[in-house]
């Protein structure tokens, strides 16, 4: 599934992992992601909830990684 986002990934290999994270977060929140990739019928609240949760999870992962480096 291709993304229509204009954001450029710094590490292109991370695309699959980010997509997987998006689906995991949406499932945890009880939000169905359209299989056709068109988000136009989703509410801003739902897409914002997914994006905010992804951001929190990525920050948590980064903090854990940094904490592990400085032990």
C-alpha positions in Angstrom: 0.0 0.0 0.0 1.5 3.3 -1.0 1.3 6.5 1.0 0.2 9.8 -0.5 2.1 11.7 2.1 4.6 14.4 1.0 6.8 13.6 4.0 10.2 12.2 3.1 11.6 9.5 5.3 15.2 9.9 6.4 15.5 6.1 6.6 13.3 4.8 3.7 13.6 1.2 5.1 11.5 2.3 8.1 8.4 2.7 5.9 7.1 -0.8 6.5 7.7 -0.5 10.3 5.9 2.8 10.4 2.9 1.4 8.4 2.8 -1.6 10.8 2.8 0.8 13.8 0.0 2.8 12.2 -2.2 -0.3 11.9 -1.3 -1.5 15.4 -2.2 1.9 17.0 -5.4 2.1 15.0 -6.5 -1.3 16.1 -5.7 -0.5 19.7 -7.9 2.6 19.4 -10.7 0.7 17.6 -10.3 2.7 14.4 -10.6 1.0 11.0 -8.0 2.2 8.5 -9.4 2.2 4.9 -7.9 -0.7 2.9 -7.9 1.5 -0.3 -5.6 4.0 1.4 -8.0 6.9 1.0 -8.3 8.7 4.3 -10.8 11.4 3.1 -13.8 9.7 4.8 -12.1 9.4 8.2 -12.7 12.1 10.8 -9.9 14.5 11.7 -10.3 13.3 15.3 -9.6 9.7 14.3 -6.6 10.5 12.2 -5.3 12.9 14.8 -5.7 10.2 17.5 -3.7 7.7 15.4 -1.0 10.3 14.7 -0.7 11.4 18.3 -0.5 7.9 19.6 2.2 7.0 17.0 4.2 10.1 18.1 3.9 9.1 21.8 5.0 5.6 20.9 8.0 6.8 18.8 9.1 9.2 21.6 8.9 6.3 24.1 11.0 4.1 21.8 13.6 6.8 21.4 13.7 7.5 25.1 14.3 3.8 25.9 17.0 3.7 23.2 18.7 6.7 24.6 18.4 5.4 28.2 20.0 2.1 27.1 23.0 3.9 25.5 23.9 5.8 28.6 23.7 3.1 31.2 
